Amino acid sequence: MSESNPNSANYTAANIQSLEGMEHVRMRPAMYIGDIGTRGLHHLVYEVVDNSIDEALAGYCDTVYVTINENNSITVEDNGRGIPVDMHAKEGVSALQVVMTKIGAGGKFDKGSYKVSGGLHGVGVSCVNALSTLLRAEVHRGGKVYVQEYSIGKPLYPVKEDGVTEKQGTIVTFQPDASIFDVLEYNYDTLANRMRELAFLNKGIKIRLTDRRETNEDGSFKGELFESSEGLSEFVRFIDQSRPNIIQKVIHMERTDGPIPVEVAMVYNDSFNENIYSYVNNINTHEGGTHLQGFRRGLTTTLKNFAEKSGLLDKLKIEISGDDFREGLTAIVSVKVQEPQFEGQTKTKLGNKEAVAPVSQVVSEMLEAYLEEHPNDAKAIVGKVVLAAQARVAARKAREMVQRKGVGTGGGLPGKLADCSEKDPVKSELFLVEGDSAGGTAKQGRDRVFQAILPLRGKILNVEKAMQHKILENEEIKNIYTALGVYIGTEDDSKALNMTKLRYHKIVIMCDADVDGSHIETLILTFFFRHMKELIEGGHIYIATPPLYLVKKGNKAEYAWNEEMRDGLIAEMRGAGQESSVNVQRYKGLGEMNAEQLWETTMNPEKRTLRKVTIENAAACDHVFSMLMGDDVPPRRAFIEANAKYAKIDA
């Protein structure tokens, strides 16, 4: 008889676990912070910073300091009012302790304290506390310093006075719990991207990020100050700095009166992609929602009316669609909603219906005025729309050609594809391999039951600079579409990727560990980011990590994935103080390994390491891809110079 059977005599009230607040956070952390990997680790920082940003939105704070300490703990300091420390009437303890130890507690639930607030929908700093081995809260308020420390969410002592001060604000230092998180090392760039984003979204706020784990040449700690006087206009210019604009300046729209404050910034460039980023109370709503719906409605209606009135569409023999108005558009939509309702798979889709009209109205009124005042820009935008419509018709024909080859049917698959025998997509893997030589080795080394191989010839098309019909005419890209069984859109010309017949749930990019291999890897990632983003968001894209070295001494051979491992193996094989011959082979290409070695190191699920491709910050990814793969050389040169010190080149 099963012990969990409710009819069992052993099944009593003692079997029912009542998990309250902090205990539940520790047992189910992913429910609160997304996951227990890199993403969840960094979300801890965002939660604490969001409290400081809420103070800024309320008008009480203008500077936030975020520090990555030597031991990978985090300190966040602001110059706000300081969390109240007086006795909480209902709880019978200090308000500081309530905020730090009760899920859902805090000033943001009192409409008189904060009009709007960000954060993970009210989870807040108490969740961070529950997932930290040690958290120290220091409050500067009313001329006095107050301190309380906690371990895994429990106070170590009551709030106590700890001196006098002329400052005001809150300082929170926390150490993530190693028993909870798979990863404990903070990534500077990930935090920098979010702090930059927050500075753009909240103009006038200064956010200083410091990394005490790394020093500059002058002995100072690595760090940056993020601040923006222009807000979203500056944000759009940052994202679009590597793309030539076709209009004179960023179109900026803002309305702070009314129940829902709205800010929008947009610009048209000569690319063929639509890049719209939407935010609610500083939360990136990457699934969109009602505010994005309002933006699209206002944009399409206004531009269509203007184009028809101006007579610029008179000679066009095809119907304009909504997508045509957004090709080459980079835009950011930010709204502040008092009680946001989030929907969607990851709770990042705004559901408040009252957000549609204010955004649509702001965009309509301000875009109409801009077009009237800037006739040359208006003509350039409409010209871009006409080109987009013509390209869409050409793309539809190219798409039909791809689909006629048998996408999703199993027939007409690429000749170079070595398919697997497994028919369940969940259990199947596709390796995209650089070159016929490595592809041949991979075909010999794979497990034919569940691993398919598609060799790609040379460097695939750089999609950053190509129109969609040109992309769909490219042989290697056609092969990727047909092998995967996915296709673009339906009868309504939608650009969304249809994944109903996706043939593999794990798609692995496997390239050489050299400069050319890195370039090809970047080209493939650019293609997936621009045209198959749904596969990345669904967790289907991975990068293989073949070893860089084979270290041998006699009959003993070990693989190394980096220089540190190589040097360790060399020292180990030489033995303490003994000079003996150790041979090191550098793998510059997959073809240098035989089939057995490639399987053992890179393809065997029991031993391999795959890097999952995720999108933590879409706006930052957009900026990097356009900079690396676009035509503008200076930003790319600056990026290479700034990151050259992290590169290692072996002779």
C-alpha positions as CSV (number, residue, x, y, z in Angstrom):
1,M,0.0,0.0,0.0
2,S,1.4,3.4,-0.9
3,E,2.2,5.7,2.0
4,S,0.8,8.6,0.1
5,N,-2.6,7.0,-0.4
6,P,-5.1,9.4,1.3
7,N,-7.2,6.4,2.3
8,S,-4.3,4.9,4.3
9,A,-4.6,4.7,8.0
10,N,-1.1,6.3,8.2
11,Y,-2.3,9.4,6.3
12,T,-3.0,12.0,9.0
13,A,-2.6,15.7,9.5
14,A,1.1,15.0,10.2
15,N,1.5,14.2,6.5
16,I,0.3,17.7,5.4
17,Q,3.1,20.2,5.0
18,S,2.0,23.7,5.7
19,L,4.7,25.9,4.3
20,E,4.6,29.5,5.1
21,G,6.4,32.3,3.4
22,M,10.1,31.9,3.8
23,E,10.1,28.1,4.0
24,H,8.1,27.9,0.8
25,V,10.6,30.2,-1.0
26,R,13.4,27.9,0.0
27,M,11.6,24.7,-1.0
28,R,10.3,26.2,-4.4
29,P,12.7,29.0,-5.2
30,A,12.1,28.8,-9.0
31,M,8.5,29.8,-8.4
32,Y,9.7,33.1,-7.0
33,I,12.9,34.0,-9.0
34,G,12.6,32.0,-12.2
35,D,15.3,29.4,-11.6
36,I,18.3,28.5,-9.4
37,G,20.9,29.1,-12.1
38,T,22.5,32.2,-13.4
39,R,19.1,33.9,-14.1
40,G,17.8,33.4,-10.6
41,L,21.1,34.4,-9.0
42,H,21.0,37.8,-10.8
43,H,17.4,38.3,-10.0
44,L,18.3,38.6,-6.4
45,V,20.2,41.7,-7.2
46,Y,17.4,43.1,-9.3
47,E,14.9,42.7,-6.4
48,V,17.0,44.7,-4.0
49,V,17.7,47.4,-6.6
50,D,14.0,47.6,-7.5
51,N,13.3,48.7,-3.9
52,S,15.7,51.6,-4.4
53,I,14.2,52.5,-7.8
54,D,10.8,52.5,-6.1
55,E,12.1,55.1,-3.7
56,A,13.4,57.1,-6.7
57,L,10.0,56.9,-8.5
58,A,8.4,58.2,-5.3
59,G,10.8,61.2,-5.4
60,Y,13.0,60.3,-2.4
61,C,16.1,58.8,-4.0
62,D,18.4,59.8,-6.8
63,T,21.6,57.6,-6.4
64,V,22.0,53.8,-6.1
65,Y,25.3,52.0,-5.5
66,V,25.6,48.3,-6.5
67,T,28.8,46.5,-5.5
68,I,29.9,42.9,-6.3
69,N,32.1,42.1,-3.3
70,E,35.3,39.9,-3.5
71,N,33.4,36.8,-2.1
72,N,30.5,37.3,-4.7
73,S,28.2,38.8,-2.1
74,I,26.3,41.9,-3.2
75,T,25.8,45.3,-1.5
76,V,23.1,47.7,-2.6
77,E,23.0,51.2,-1.1
78,D,20.6,54.1,-1.8
79,N,20.0,57.6,-0.5
80,G,16.2,57.1,0.0
81,R,14.2,57.6,3.2
82,G,15.5,54.4,4.8
83,I,13.2,51.5,5.6
84,P,11.1,52.4,8.7
85,V,12.4,50.8,11.9
86,D,9.5,51.7,14.3
87,M,7.3,48.9,15.8
88,H,4.8,47.4,13.4
89,A,1.4,47.4,15.2
90,K,0.1,44.1,13.7
91,E,3.3,42.1,13.8
92,G,4.7,43.4,17.1
93,V,8.3,43.7,15.7
94,S,10.2,46.4,13.9
95,A,8.9,47.3,10.5
96,L,12.4,46.6,9.1
97,Q,12.1,43.0,10.3
98,V,8.6,42.7,8.8
99,V,9.8,43.9,5.4
100,M,12.8,41.6,5.5
101,T,11.0,38.4,6.7
102,K,7.4,38.5,5.4
103,I,6.6,37.6,1.8
104,G,4.4,40.4,0.4
105,A,5.2,42.9,3.0
106,G,6.5,46.4,2.2
107,G,5.4,49.9,1.4
108,K,4.5,49.1,-2.2
109,F,1.3,47.5,-1.1
110,D,0.2,50.7,0.6
111,K,-1.0,52.9,-2.3
112,G,-0.2,56.0,-0.2
113,S,3.5,55.0,-0.1
114,Y,4.2,54.2,-3.8
115,K,2.0,55.0,-6.8
116,V,3.8,52.3,-8.9
117,S,6.5,49.8,-8.2
118,G,8.6,47.2,-10.0
119,G,10.1,44.1,-8.7
120,L,9.0,40.5,-9.2
121,H,5.4,41.3,-8.6
122,G,5.8,42.0,-4.9
123,V,8.0,39.1,-3.9
124,G,10.7,41.6,-2.9
125,V,13.7,41.6,-0.6
126,S,12.2,39.0,1.8
127,C,12.6,36.4,-0.9
128,V,16.3,37.5,-1.3
129,N,16.7,37.1,2.5
130,A,15.2,33.6,2.4
131,L,17.7,32.5,-0.2
132,S,20.8,34.0,1.5
133,T,23.0,32.5,4.1
134,L,23.6,35.9,5.5
135,L,21.8,39.3,4.9
136,R,22.7,42.5,6.7
137,A,20.3,45.4,6.6
138,E,21.6,48.8,7.7
139,V,19.2,51.8,7.8
140,H,20.3,55.4,8.1
141,R,17.2,57.3,9.3
142,G,16.5,60.2,11.6
143,G,20.2,60.8,12.4
144,K,20.7,57.2,13.6
145,V,22.0,54.0,12.2
146,Y,20.0,50.8,12.7
147,V,21.2,47.3,11.9
148,Q,19.7,43.8,11.7
149,E,21.3,40.6,10.3
150,Y,19.5,37.4,9.1
151,S,20.5,33.9,8.1
152,I,18.3,32.0,5.6
153,G,15.6,34.6,6.4
154,K,15.6,34.3,10.2
155,P,16.7,37.3,12.3
156,L,19.9,36.7,14.3
157,Y,19.0,39.5,16.7
158,P,16.4,42.3,17.1
159,V,16.9,45.6,15.2
160,K,19.5,47.6,17.2
161,E,20.9,51.1,17.1
162,D,24.5,51.3,15.8
163,G,25.6,54.9,16.0
164,V,24.7,58.2,14.6
165,T,24.7,59.4,11.0
166,E,24.2,62.4,8.7
167,K,23.2,60.2,5.8
168,Q,19.8,58.7,5.0
169,G,19.0,55.6,3.1
170,T,19.3,51.8,3.2
171,I,22.3,49.5,2.7
172,V,21.6,45.8,2.1
173,T,24.4,43.2,1.8
174,F,23.6,39.5,1.1
175,Q,25.4,36.3,0.4
176,P,23.4,33.8,-1.9
177,D,23.0,30.3,-0.4
178,A,25.3,27.8,-2.0
179,S,22.9,25.0,-1.1
180,I,20.2,26.6,-3.2
181,F,22.0,27.9,-6.3
182,D,23.8,26.0,-9.0
183,V,25.9,29.1,-9.8
184,L,27.3,31.5,-7.3
185,E,29.5,33.8,-9.4
186,Y,28.0,37.0,-10.6
187,N,28.5,38.2,-14.2
188,Y,29.5,41.8,-14.4
189,D,28.1,42.3,-17.9
190,T,24.7,40.8,-17.0
191,L,24.4,43.3,-14.1
192,A,25.7,46.2,-16.1
193,N,23.1,45.6,-18.8
194,R,20.3,45.7,-16.3
195,M,21.6,48.8,-14.5
196,R,22.1,50.6,-17.8
197,E,18.5,49.6,-18.7
198,L,17.2,50.9,-15.4
199,A,19.0,54.2,-15.8
200,F,17.5,54.7,-19.3
201,L,14.0,53.8,-18.0
202,N,14.3,56.2,-15.1
203,K,16.0,59.4,-16.3
204,G,17.8,61.4,-13.7
205,I,18.7,58.4,-11.5
206,K,22.4,57.6,-11.0
207,I,23.4,53.9,-10.6
208,R,27.0,53.2,-9.8
209,L,28.1,49.5,-10.4
210,T,31.4,48.4,-8.9
211,D,33.1,45.1,-9.1
212,R,35.6,44.6,-6.3
213,R,36.8,41.3,-7.8
214,E,38.7,43.1,-10.6
215,T,41.0,46.1,-10.6
216,N,41.9,48.5,-13.4
217,E,45.5,49.4,-14.3
218,D,45.4,52.4,-12.0
219,G,44.4,50.2,-9.0
220,S,40.8,51.3,-8.9
221,F,38.0,48.8,-9.0
222,K,36.2,47.9,-12.2
223,G,33.0,49.8,-12.5
224,E,30.6,52.2,-14.4
225,L,28.2,55.0,-13.6
226,F,24.9,54.7,-15.4
227,E,22.7,57.8,-15.8
228,S,20.6,59.3,-18.5
229,S,19.2,62.8,-18.9
230,E,17.1,61.9,-21.9
231,G,15.7,58.5,-21.0
232,L,14.2,56.5,-23.7
233,S,15.5,58.6,-26.6
234,E,19.0,57.9,-25.3
235,F,18.1,54.2,-24.9
236,V,17.0,53.9,-28.6
237,R,20.2,55.6,-29.8
238,F,22.3,53.2,-27.7
239,I,20.5,50.1,-29.2
240,D,20.6,51.6,-32.7
241,Q,24.1,53.1,-32.7
242,S,25.4,50.6,-35.3
243,R,22.5,51.0,-37.7
244,P,22.2,54.0,-40.1
245,N,19.0,55.9,-39.4
246,I,16.7,57.0,-42.2
247,I,15.2,59.9,-40.2
248,Q,16.9,62.9,-38.6
249,K,16.2,62.2,-35.0
250,V,14.5,59.9,-32.4
251,I,10.8,60.5,-32.2
252,H,10.0,60.9,-28.5
253,M,6.6,60.9,-26.9
254,E,5.7,61.3,-23.2
255,R,2.6,61.9,-21.2
256,T,2.7,61.9,-17.4
257,D,-0.8,63.1,-16.7
258,G,-3.7,60.6,-16.6
259,P,-4.0,57.3,-14.8
260,I,-1.2,55.6,-16.9
261,P,2.0,57.5,-17.6
262,V,3.3,56.6,-21.0
263,E,6.7,57.2,-22.6
264,V,7.7,56.1,-26.1
265,A,10.8,56.5,-28.2
266,M,11.3,55.3,-31.8
267,V,13.5,55.6,-34.8
268,Y,13.6,54.1,-38.3
269,N,16.8,52.5,-39.7
270,D,17.8,50.8,-42.9
271,S,17.6,47.3,-41.5
272,F,14.9,44.8,-42.2
273,N,14.1,43.8,-38.6
274,E,11.4,45.0,-36.2
275,N,12.9,45.7,-32.7
276,I,10.3,46.8,-30.2
277,Y,10.9,46.5,-26.4
278,S,8.2,47.1,-23.9
279,Y,8.3,47.7,-20.1
280,V,5.8,48.0,-17.3
281,N,7.1,49.6,-14.1
282,N,10.6,48.8,-15.3
283,I,9.8,45.1,-15.9
284,N,10.7,43.9,-19.4
285,T,7.5,42.5,-20.8
286,H,9.1,40.5,-23.5
287,E,5.8,38.7,-24.3
288,G,4.3,42.1,-25.0
289,G,0.7,42.8,-23.9
290,T,-1.9,45.5,-24.0
291,H,0.5,48.4,-24.0
292,L,2.3,47.0,-27.1
293,Q,-1.1,46.4,-28.7
294,G,-1.9,50.1,-28.1
295,F,1.5,51.2,-29.6
296,R,1.0,49.1,-32.7
297,R,-2.6,50.4,-33.2
298,G,-1.5,54.0,-32.9
299,L,1.5,53.6,-35.2
300,T,-0.3,51.7,-37.9
301,T,-3.4,53.9,-38.0
302,T,-1.5,57.2,-38.0
303,L,1.1,56.1,-40.6
304,K,-1.6,54.6,-42.9
305,N,-3.8,57.7,-42.7
306,F,-0.8,60.0,-43.4
307,A,0.5,57.8,-46.3
308,E,-3.0,57.7,-48.0
309,K,-3.6,61.4,-47.6
310,S,-0.2,62.3,-49.0
311,G,-0.7,60.2,-52.1
312,L,2.5,58.3,-51.6
313,L,0.7,54.9,-51.9
314,D,-1.2,55.7,-55.1
315,K,1.1,53.7,-57.4
316,L,1.4,50.8,-55.0
317,K,-0.5,47.8,-56.4
318,I,-0.3,45.6,-53.2
319,E,-2.1,46.0,-49.9
320,I,-0.1,47.4,-46.9
321,S,0.0,45.2,-43.8
322,G,0.7,46.1,-40.1
323,D,4.1,44.4,-40.3
324,D,5.2,46.7,-43.1
325,F,4.9,49.8,-40.9
326,R,7.3,48.2,-38.4
327,E,10.1,47.0,-40.6
328,G,13.3,48.8,-39.7
329,L,11.7,50.2,-36.6
330,T,13.5,50.3,-33.2
331,A,11.1,51.4,-30.4
332,I,10.8,51.3,-26.7
333,V,7.4,51.6,-24.9
334,S,7.3,52.2,-21.2
335,V,4.2,52.5,-19.0
336,K,3.6,52.9,-15.3
337,V,0.6,51.0,-14.1
338,Q,-0.6,51.1,-10.5
339,E,-1.9,47.5,-10.4
340,P,-0.4,45.6,-13.3
341,Q,-1.9,42.2,-14.2
342,F,0.6,39.9,-15.8
343,E,-0.2,36.9,-18.0
344,G,1.6,34.6,-20.4
345,Q,3.9,31.7,-20.0
346,T,6.5,33.6,-18.0
347,K,4.2,36.2,-16.5
348,T,5.7,39.0,-18.6
349,K,2.7,39.9,-20.7
350,L,0.6,42.9,-19.6
351,G,-3.1,42.1,-19.4
352,N,-4.6,45.4,-18.2
353,K,-7.1,46.4,-21.0
354,E,-7.1,50.0,-19.8
355,A,-3.5,50.4,-21.1
356,V,-4.4,50.1,-24.8
357,A,-6.1,53.5,-25.2
358,P,-3.6,55.8,-23.5
359,V,-0.6,54.3,-25.4
360,S,-2.5,54.4,-28.7
361,Q,-3.6,58.0,-28.1
362,V,-0.1,59.3,-27.2
363,V,1.5,57.6,-30.2
364,S,-1.2,58.8,-32.6
365,E,-1.2,62.5,-31.5
366,M,2.6,62.9,-31.3
367,L,3.5,60.9,-34.4
368,E,0.9,62.9,-36.4
369,A,2.5,66.1,-35.2
370,Y,6.0,64.9,-36.0
371,L,5.1,63.8,-39.6
372,E,3.5,67.2,-40.3
373,E,6.6,69.1,-38.9
374,H,9.2,66.8,-40.6
375,P,8.0,66.2,-44.2
376,N,11.4,64.7,-45.4
377,D,11.3,62.2,-42.5
378,A,7.7,61.4,-43.3
379,K,8.5,60.7,-46.9
380,A,11.5,58.5,-45.9
381,I,9.3,56.4,-43.5
382,V,6.5,55.9,-46.1
383,G,9.2,54.9,-48.6
384,K,10.5,52.3,-46.2
385,V,7.0,51.0,-45.7
386,V,6.5,50.6,-49.5
387,L,9.8,48.7,-49.8
388,A,8.7,46.5,-46.9
389,A,5.5,45.6,-48.6
390,Q,7.2,44.8,-51.8
391,A,9.8,42.7,-49.9
392,R,7.0,40.9,-48.0
393,V,5.5,39.7,-51.3
394,A,8.9,38.5,-52.5
395,A,9.5,36.8,-49.1
396,R,6.1,35.0,-49.4
397,K,7.1,33.5,-52.7
398,A,10.5,32.5,-51.3
399,R,8.7,31.0,-48.3
400,E,6.4,29.0,-50.5
401,M,9.4,27.7,-52.3
402,V,10.9,26.5,-49.0
403,Q,7.7,25.0,-47.8
404,R,7.1,23.2,-51.1
405,K,10.4,21.3,-50.4
406,G,8.5,19.5,-47.7
407,V,8.9,21.4,-44.4
408,G,7.6,19.4,-41.5
409,T,6.5,16.4,-43.8
410,G,9.6,14.3,-43.5
411,G,9.9,14.3,-47.3
412,G,12.2,16.6,-49.2
413,L,14.7,16.9,-46.3
414,P,18.1,18.3,-47.2
415,G,20.4,15.8,-48.9
416,K,23.2,16.4,-46.5
417,L,21.0,15.7,-43.4
418,A,21.9,12.5,-41.6
419,D,18.7,12.0,-39.7
420,C,18.1,10.0,-36.6
421,S,15.7,7.0,-36.3
422,E,13.9,8.5,-33.2
423,K,10.6,10.1,-34.3
424,D,9.8,11.8,-30.9
425,P,11.1,15.4,-31.2
426,V,11.5,15.6,-27.4
427,K,14.1,12.9,-27.6
428,S,15.8,14.0,-30.8
429,E,18.9,16.2,-31.3
430,L,20.2,18.1,-34.4
431,F,23.8,19.1,-34.6
432,L,24.6,22.0,-37.0
433,V,28.2,21.3,-37.8
434,E,30.7,23.6,-39.5
435,G,31.9,22.0,-42.8
436,D,31.7,18.7,-44.6
437,S,34.8,17.3,-43.0
438,A,33.7,17.8,-39.4
439,G,30.2,16.8,-40.4
440,G,31.5,13.5,-41.7
441,T,33.4,12.8,-38.4
442,A,30.2,13.8,-36.4
443,K,28.1,11.3,-38.5
444,Q,30.5,8.5,-37.7
445,G,30.7,9.4,-34.0
446,R,27.1,10.1,-33.2
447,D,24.4,7.9,-31.7
448,R,22.2,7.3,-34.8
449,V,19.1,6.6,-32.7
450,F,18.6,10.2,-31.4
451,Q,21.3,12.4,-33.0
452,A,21.0,14.0,-36.4
453,I,23.8,15.8,-38.2
454,L,23.4,18.7,-40.7
455,P,26.8,20.0,-42.1
456,L,26.8,23.6,-43.1
457,R,29.1,24.7,-45.9
458,G,31.3,27.7,-45.0
459,K,29.9,30.8,-43.4
460,I,26.2,31.2,-43.7
461,L,24.6,34.5,-44.8
462,N,24.9,37.5,-42.5
463,V,21.2,38.0,-41.9
464,E,21.8,41.4,-40.2
465,K,22.2,43.0,-43.6
466,A,19.8,41.0,-45.8
467,M,16.2,41.2,-46.8
468,Q,13.9,38.3,-45.8
469,H,13.5,36.9,-49.3
470,K,17.3,36.9,-49.8
471,I,17.6,35.0,-46.5
472,L,15.0,32.4,-47.6
473,E,16.8,31.9,-50.9
474,N,20.1,31.1,-49.2
475,E,20.8,27.4,-49.5
476,E,22.2,26.8,-46.0
477,I,19.4,28.7,-44.4
478,K,16.8,26.8,-46.5
479,N,18.4,23.6,-45.3
480,I,18.1,24.7,-41.6
481,Y,14.3,25.5,-42.1
482,T,13.6,22.2,-43.8
483,A,15.6,20.1,-41.5
484,L,13.9,21.6,-38.4
485,G,10.4,21.4,-39.9
486,V,9.5,25.0,-38.9
487,Y,8.2,27.7,-41.2
488,I,7.3,31.4,-41.0
489,G,3.8,32.6,-40.6
490,T,0.5,31.6,-42.0
491,E,-1.9,32.9,-44.6
492,D,-1.9,36.4,-43.0
493,D,1.8,36.9,-43.7
494,S,2.7,36.8,-40.1
495,K,6.4,36.8,-39.3
496,A,5.9,34.5,-36.3
497,L,7.7,31.1,-36.5
498,N,5.3,28.1,-36.7
499,M,6.9,25.4,-34.5
500,T,4.0,22.9,-34.5
501,K,6.1,20.4,-36.6
502,L,9.5,21.1,-35.0
503,R,11.5,17.8,-35.5
504,Y,14.2,18.3,-32.8
505,H,13.8,19.8,-29.3
506,K,17.6,20.1,-28.9
507,I,19.5,22.0,-31.6
508,V,23.3,22.1,-31.0
509,I,25.7,24.5,-32.8
510,M,29.0,22.7,-33.1
511,C,31.9,24.8,-34.6
512,D,35.7,24.8,-34.5
513,A,37.4,26.3,-31.5
514,D,39.2,29.0,-33.6
515,V,38.5,32.5,-35.0
516,D,36.6,31.2,-38.1
517,G,34.6,28.9,-35.9
518,S,33.6,31.7,-33.6
519,H,32.6,33.8,-36.6
520,I,30.4,31.0,-37.9
521,E,28.9,30.5,-34.5
522,T,28.0,34.2,-34.3
523,L,26.5,34.1,-37.8
524,I,24.3,31.2,-36.8
525,L,23.3,32.8,-33.5
526,T,22.4,36.0,-35.3
527,F,20.1,34.1,-37.6
528,F,18.4,32.4,-34.7
529,F,18.1,35.6,-32.7
530,R,16.6,37.6,-35.7
531,H,14.5,34.9,-37.4
532,M,13.9,32.0,-34.9
533,K,13.9,33.8,-31.6
534,E,11.0,31.5,-30.5
535,L,13.5,28.5,-30.5
536,I,15.8,30.4,-28.1
537,E,13.0,31.4,-25.9
538,G,11.7,27.8,-25.9
539,G,15.1,26.6,-24.6
540,H,15.9,24.6,-27.8
541,I,19.3,26.2,-28.8
542,Y,22.6,25.0,-27.4
543,I,26.3,25.4,-28.2
544,A,28.7,22.5,-28.0
545,T,32.0,22.8,-26.2
546,P,34.7,20.7,-27.8
547,P,38.0,20.5,-25.8
548,L,40.8,22.8,-26.7
549,Y,43.7,20.4,-25.7
550,L,44.7,16.8,-25.4
551,V,47.4,16.3,-22.8
552,K,49.3,13.0,-23.1
553,K,52.1,11.2,-21.2
554,G,52.7,7.6,-22.2
555,N,49.4,5.7,-22.2
556,K,47.7,8.4,-20.1
557,A,45.6,11.0,-22.0
558,E,43.3,13.7,-20.6
559,Y,41.3,16.4,-22.3
560,A,41.4,20.1,-21.3
561,W,38.7,22.7,-22.0
562,N,40.8,25.8,-21.1
563,E,44.4,26.8,-20.3
564,E,44.0,26.4,-16.6
565,M,42.9,22.8,-17.0
566,R,45.8,22.2,-19.5
567,D,48.4,23.6,-17.1
568,G,47.0,21.6,-14.2
569,L,47.2,18.3,-16.2
570,I,50.7,19.1,-17.4
571,A,51.8,19.7,-13.8
572,E,50.0,16.5,-12.6
573,M,51.5,14.3,-15.3
574,R,55.1,15.6,-14.8
575,G,54.9,14.8,-11.1
576,A,56.3,16.8,-8.2
577,G,59.7,18.2,-9.3
578,Q,60.2,15.6,-12.0
579,E,60.9,16.6,-15.6
580,S,59.3,14.2,-18.0
581,S,57.9,14.4,-21.5
582,V,54.3,15.6,-21.7
583,N,52.8,16.1,-25.1
584,V,50.1,18.7,-25.6
585,Q,47.9,18.7,-28.7
586,R,45.9,21.8,-29.5
587,Y,42.6,21.1,-31.3
588,K,42.0,24.0,-33.8
589,G,39.2,22.2,-35.6
590,L,36.6,19.4,-35.0
591,G,38.1,17.5,-37.9
592,E,41.4,17.0,-35.9
593,M,39.5,14.6,-33.6
594,N,38.5,11.2,-34.7
595,A,34.9,10.0,-34.5
596,E,35.4,8.3,-31.1
597,Q,37.1,11.4,-29.6
598,L,34.4,13.7,-30.8
599,W,31.7,11.4,-29.3
600,E,33.5,11.0,-26.0
601,T,34.2,14.7,-25.5
602,T,31.5,16.7,-27.2
603,M,28.5,14.5,-28.2
604,N,28.0,11.9,-25.5
605,P,25.2,13.1,-23.2
606,E,26.8,11.5,-20.2
607,K,30.1,13.4,-20.5
608,R,29.6,16.5,-22.7
609,T,29.0,20.1,-21.7
610,L,26.4,22.0,-23.6
611,R,25.9,25.8,-23.2
612,K,22.2,26.7,-23.3
613,V,21.5,29.9,-25.3
614,T,19.1,32.2,-23.4
615,I,18.0,35.8,-23.8
616,E,18.3,37.6,-20.4
617,N,18.2,41.1,-21.8
618,A,16.8,41.4,-25.4
619,A,17.7,45.1,-25.8
620,A,21.3,44.4,-24.9
621,C,21.4,41.4,-27.3
622,D,20.0,43.5,-30.0
623,H,22.7,46.2,-29.5
624,V,25.5,43.6,-29.5
625,F,24.3,41.7,-32.6
626,S,23.8,44.9,-34.6
627,M,27.2,46.1,-33.6
628,L,29.1,42.9,-34.3
629,M,27.3,42.1,-37.6
630,G,26.4,45.5,-39.0
631,D,28.3,47.8,-41.3
632,D,29.4,50.4,-38.8
633,V,33.1,49.7,-38.0
634,P,34.0,52.1,-35.1
635,P,31.6,50.6,-32.5
636,R,32.8,47.1,-33.4
637,R,36.5,48.2,-33.1
638,A,35.7,49.8,-29.7
639,F,34.1,46.6,-28.5
640,I,37.0,44.5,-29.7
641,E,39.5,46.8,-28.0
642,A,37.5,46.8,-24.8
643,N,37.3,43.0,-24.7
644,A,40.7,42.1,-26.2
645,K,42.2,41.6,-22.8
646,Y,39.7,38.7,-22.2
647,A,40.8,36.9,-25.4
648,K,43.6,34.3,-25.4
649,I,45.3,33.4,-28.7
650,D,47.5,30.3,-28.9
651,A,50.4,30.1,-31.3
